[in-house]
Amino acid sequence: MALSFFSPTIAIPIHRITCQATTTLSPQRVSSPLPINPNPSSLSCALNCTHFQSCSGCTQEYDLHHPVVIDEAIGFFNKHGVKDFSFDSCRLWGWRCRAKLAVRGSSSKPLIGLYEEGTHNIVDIPDCKAHHPNINVAVELLKQGLFLIPHLIFLQISVIIYVLYVQMAVTTHDTSLPVPERYKNGKVQVSLVWNSRSENSANTGKLNALANFLWANGGPRRKVHLVHSVWANFQTSSNNIIFGNRWRHLLGERDFWEHIGGIDVSLAPSSFGQANTRAFDSLLRKLHKYVPQGASVVDLYAGAGVIGLSLVFSRKCRSVKCVEVNKESKQSFEKTVERLPTNVDSNISWHHADASIEPTSWLLGSDVVVVDPPRKGLDPSLVKELRHISAIELRTNSSKRPETVKDEKRPWILRAREAAIQMESTTVHEENQSLPQTLIYISCGWESFKEDCLSLLASKEWHLHKAHGFNFFPGTQSIEILAVFKRGRGASTKKKKSGKKQKKPH
Ligand SMILES: C[S@@+](CC[C@H](N)C(=O)[O-])C[C@H]1O[C@@H](n2cnc3c(N)ncnc32)[C@H](O)[C@@H]1O
């Protein structure tokens, strides 16, 4: 690879999306997965990536618009009463707006990419087709910086290594540009994971030199402004956890804004952010339709509260409660709230808490519960409560206002209250002690979703009302599911039951 010293080429490739479509699939239209001899239509939706097979990121080379798992999903939902499952194939290339990459190799030959499956070898992926094109340009720029400032990465095991990982996140929300220009001109927030305790460590000079290089060659003074900001994360642990607890903003804009689900959203580098910004926006717009106007919503596994706050705006929710275990997301939530339109009149709160501990305390008082758990699925204690929701409802209705509200002593509830952010509505609403009638499940883990879904259906407390798939990760085995459950057994189960009853007199 050619490395120039002071004037890196920052060309921004423009990708034409030729295979973007929203399709409604029926079981009759199931097509065969992964063709051995791909036909022309498969080729038009092919990955065409030079890193395929050596890189562990993508596993499907053809038919990116049709992930293999979709066929199974259609059959699954059809069997459980959803005949109109839809699948949005979304953007097929250049979709990844957030990437965490390992940095290894040597200063003269840096490698920035993913681990080879089952090893600690890094595969360099300069031409990744999944990345937003500007992530690849920023990776190239970083390599030039590493080349210029020696000993930042290791040559041999014995040499100290400073840069461990890099997170590249793209914001595509630049209001100074016309809307069609914004995506391809996305700017990159670069977070360097630095192998030292803090910014006071001895090697800070090198960190600053690298940050200054990125800013001087990718910042606002360049013809193409590529770098949004540079951050440092300090991580000295040698386990596989990428980020340490300490973050420092070094250069550029501190706040990172994106426009998702109809609102401006702030996302700090330490907070969870969806990798596929555009697909997430499509999912949210679909999700909004399943929430009644003025509803009370609890958003569990909420991150920075993007789902809940977008509902505050689009569905004029009476109240939205967000519950999240990562305290780093709190600040982003607060900033997003500050930018909500001034006419929003809702009780809004964010709680630093573990949704698996006493989940009923979060469900109480909401019409709709939204869950968006990590890949491993819902916590067993939450599934258990959802499976017994009628019994809990009976108990709640028969008892008066619980004493615990007055005299709370449970330490985890007190901690969650202390760390909470609360914005009160100007309208006084009667206290609501109801439990949700609608459960909206967003899943990035198909296997865990099936398990949770079957468990909920088996309880007869919930039935599947609608389901949609989104191509959040083209080229992989994963899809994102938006499933809407309603309380009770549902029309299809009831029909079968009434059919049996009619036969009884014979
Ligand atoms: C898939 S992310 C979804 C975040 C958010 N809904 C969004 O779309 O930006 C899952 C989130 O759940 C959080 N989480 C994981 N386990 C949790 C738990 N037991 N209680 C609360 N939050 C949890 C993670 O920190 C992460 O932010």
The ligand as a Gaussian input file, in Angstrom:
#p B3LYP/6-31G(d) Opt

LIG

0 1
 C      -29.121000      -3.948000      21.388000
 S      -28.718000      -2.635000      22.489000
 C      -30.132000      -1.613000      22.257000
 C      -29.980000      -0.189000      22.697000
 C      -31.060000       0.773000      22.240000
 N      -32.379000       0.210000      22.298000
 C      -30.762000       1.286000      20.855000
 O      -31.337000       0.812000      19.885000
 O      -29.913000       2.176000      20.734000
 C      -28.943000      -3.402000      24.039000
 C      -28.733000      -2.499000      25.223000
 O      -29.120000      -3.214000      26.395000
 C      -28.259000      -2.863000      27.462000
 N      -28.406000      -3.938000      28.467000
 C      -27.851000      -5.172000      28.458000
 N      -28.282000      -5.889000      29.508000
 C      -29.132000      -5.097000      30.214000
 C      -29.905000      -5.274000      31.400000
 N      -29.893000      -6.437000      32.068000
 N      -30.670000      -4.249000      31.832000
 C      -30.703000      -3.069000      31.160000
 N      -29.985000      -2.850000      30.024000
 C      -29.219000      -3.844000      29.549000
 C      -26.913000      -2.711000      26.789000
 O      -26.030000      -1.925000      27.559000
 C      -27.306000      -2.043000      25.460000
 O      -27.281000      -0.648000      25.577000

